Each structure stands twice: as C-alpha cells, then as structure tokens.
C-alpha cells in the first residue's frame, strides 16, 4: 500500500490532547487518524466513492 504525506491545520489544543491520547494508548497519531478516516468512510454514504 502506498502512503501519502498530508499537511493539515489543526487547533493546537485539540492536536496536543489527541497526541497525548495516542501516546497513552501506545499508538501513532497518523495510524489513529487513518483508522478514524476508514471508520468514517465505512459508516457514511462516502463509502460509495471508494
């Protein structure tokens, strides 16, 4: 699977909390974001575009 680098602008407070959440749960931020994106696509009508 090919990986793509992305750039996002995220509120620093939200990002820091999310980063700490990931650290506390032994996961990478990028891996968790990808997982959340997959779940979002699977659970919405956006899945028809995949």
Secondary structure, DSSP 8 states (H G I E B T S, - for coil): -----------HHHHHHHHHHHHHTT--HHHHHHHHHHHHHHTSGGGGG-
